[in-house]
Amino acid sequence: MTDPSSSAVLTSTLRAVLRPMVRLMLARGVTLPLAVELLKRVYVQVAIEDAGRDGPVTDSRVSLQTGVHRKDVKRLRSLPSAHADLPRNVSLGAQLISRWLGQAPWRDATGGARPLPRLASAGGGVSFEALVASVSKDIRARPVLDEWLRLGIAHLNTRDEVVLNTGAFAPQDGADEQLARFALHVGDHAMAAVDNLLGQGDSWFERGAHYRGLSAAAASALHARASELGAKALQSLERDAGAGARSADDAGRRLTVGVYVYAEHDRQR
């Protein structure tokens, strides 16, 4: 029998985790009926993925486990998985930013993203065109640049060089790239935390530092310091990842590392 106190803690935990998701849905006009339909779809897909490790999974079994009607299970299980919904240009952009910040010859002497001549005719193998071609031969550099200029990810200087803006890849509100990065980072962080909670496999490194009783000035100073240290750590990992990708025989794995800071008024004071 489930411990009532444990159920209360779980319910409180789920409310806390769902709160920012509901805030996003309300801000983007996602009403409860649509949210319920999305939740049904995820319930069915996760149940099939988890149970499928032991063999074929029937609609009846999924319905019993999830509480979703068997007719809905049959309809929903034929839809593409959530992983297939992110547009390709989002993953391309993330790869470009990663390579620009993390690998030679795209970095400058300080380890940042060096300004790149826009055209290969001007910069050769160290140009924005060459950077795009190094990630994908199927996509031309000009549409990528036009979109980045529109979103404020990069700008052109007076020498016709593409310059990556500070805090790049935090495009304007509502952009597909921003939403896709949200899905990737928050989704992977949550999966790591859930794996650890359920005791499945090796524990993922998942830590957080929490401070209370801070003044606004102290919180601001810690925010700035954490941002500085986090950026340096991620740039160092980008270089390691680039070297590993070039030397690996089996390149079928992906890994996400994240650093974040959040502050608000302490409601428990």
N, C-alpha and C positions, 0 to 999 in steps of 0.2 A: 504494500500500500504506500502511496506517495505521502511523504511527510508534508503536512499543511504548511509549516513554516518554510520549508524548502520551496513549495509552490508559490508562496507569497513573494519570496525573494526573486524567483525566476520571473514572475509577473512584473515585479518592479523593475527588474533588469531589462526586460523586453520593452517596457514603456520608455525607459531612458534611451534605449538604442533606436526605437522607432520614432521618437520625438523629432530629431533632425530630418528623418526621411519624410515625415508628414509635413514638416515645415516647407521642405522643398516642393512636395507635391501640391500643397496649397498655393505656393507662389507661382507654380507653373500650370495651375488650372486642372490638376488631376483630381477628379472627384472620387468619392468613396466607391461608387459602382465600378469605376475603372481600376481603382486600387485593389478591390476585391478580385476582379478578373486577373490582374497581374499576380496577385498572391496565390490564386488557384494554380496558375501556370507554373509558378516557381515551386509550389508544394509538389505538384505532380512530377516535375523534372528532377527535383532533388530526391524524391522517393525512388524514382526509377534508377537514377545514377547510383544511389547507395545500395539499394537492394539488388541491382543488376550485377554486382560483383559476385553474387552467388549463383547466377544463372538467369534464365528468362523470368520476366516479371509480368504477371497477368494484370489486367485492368481491375479485376475484383480485389486483388491483393493491395494494389495502390489505393483504391477507393476505401478499403477497410482501414488502411494505415493513416490516410490523410483526412478522411471525412468528406472528400470531394466526390460528387455523384459519379457513378461509373460511366454515364454518357459523356460527362465533361472530361473524364480521364481519357476516354477514347479520342475525343476531339483534341485535347490539349497535348497529348503525347506525340502527336504528329507534327507539331510546330517546331521550328528551329530552336536550338538551345539559346539561352541568353548570351552565351559567348559569341554567337554568330551575328549579333545585332550591331556591334560597333563598326562604324564605317572605316574603310581601309585607310582613308587619308589621315585618320586620327593616329593609327599605329605608325604610319609613315612619318608624321610630324614628330612623334615621340622619339623614333629612331634617329631622325636627323638632329634633334636637339641633343640627344644622348651622345651621338658621335661627335658633334661639334664641340661639346663641352669636355668630352672624355678622351679623345684620341688625337694623336699626332697624325697629320700636320695641321689639324684644324684649330688646335689650342695655341694661344700666344705664350710668351715667356713667363707670364704670371699664372698660367693654368686656366685662364679664361678663354672665351670664344673669340678668336681673332677675327677682325673684319675681313670679309672675303670679297674679292672682285666678283661682280655679278656674272660676268661672262667668262667662259673658258678661254676665249680668245685673248683675254687680258690677264687671267690668272693661271691658266693651264690646269694642272692637277690640283691646285689649291684655290679653287674658285667655288662660288655657290653652285654653279652648274655641275661641277665635279662632285661636290658633296651630295647633291641629290642623286646623281648617277651612281655613286658608291653604295647607295641604299636600294635604289630601284631603277632599272633600265626602262621601265614601262611608263614612267611619269615624267613629264617635262618640268624643268625647273621654273619656268615662267608662271604657270598657274599656282604653284606652291608659293612663290614669292608674292604674287598678287594677293593671295589669301592672307599671308603673314603680315603684309603691309596693312591690310584692312583691319586685321585683328590687333595690331600693335605689338606683334611678337618681334618684329624686326623693322629696321628703317634703312634707307639709303643715305650715305653721306655724300659730300661734295665730290668725292673721287669715284663715285659709282660703285661703292663697296656696300655689301649687305652687312649690317651691324645687328647683332643679336641684342635685344633690349634687356636691361636689368630686370630680373624676375620673369624671364621669358617663359612662355607657355602658361601664362595665366591670362588668357584672352578675355574679351568682354563677356559680360554676363549673358548666359543663355547659349553661347557658342557650342557647337557640337563637340569641339575639341575639349572644352572645359568639362562638359558633362561626361564625356568618355573617360577623361582622366579621373574624375570623381568616382565613376564606377570601378575603374581599375584599382585605385589606391584604397578607397574605403572597402571595396569588396575583398581585396586580398588581405587587408588588415583584419577584417572580420573573420575571414576563413582561417587565418593563422590563430586568432584568439579562440575560435570555436574548436579547432583541432586540439588546442591545448586543454580547453575545458573538458572535452570528451575523452582526452587521453588517447587520441588516435595517432599512432606513429611517433616519431621523434618530436620532442618539443621544439617549437619555433621560438626564436628569440623575439620576445614581445614584451617590452618594458616601457614604463612611463614614469616621469618624475612629476609629483604633484606638490604644489606649494600653496599655503593658505596664510591669511593675515598679512598680505603684502599691500604696500601703498601703490598708488597708480604709477608713480615714478619707478619704483622697484620692479613692478611687473613689466613696464616698458623697457627697462634696462635688460632684464632677463630675456625678454622677447628678442631684442636686438642681438644679444649674445648667442642665444640658441640658434637664431637664423644664420649668424656668421659661422658657428661651428657646424651646423647641419649642412650648409652649402659646401664647406670644405670637405666634410666627410663623404658627401655624395659625389663630389668631383673626383676624389681619390678612388672611390669604388668604381666610377665610370671608367677610369684608366685600367683598373684591374679587370673589369668585365670585358673591355675591349681586347686585352691581351688573352684572356681565357677563350673568347669566341674565336680568335684566330688559330688557337692551338688545339682546340677540342676536336676529337674524332666524332663524338656523338653530340650534336648540337640541338637536341630535342627538348631541352629544359628551358623554362623561363623562371625568373626570380624577381621579386619586388622588394625594395628596401625603401622605407619612408621615414620622414622626420616631420613632425608637425608641432605647432604651438597654438594654444587656445586659452583665452582668459575671459572671465566674466565676473559680475558681482557675486560674491559668495552668499547664496541663499540660506545657508545653514548658520550664519552668524546671528 
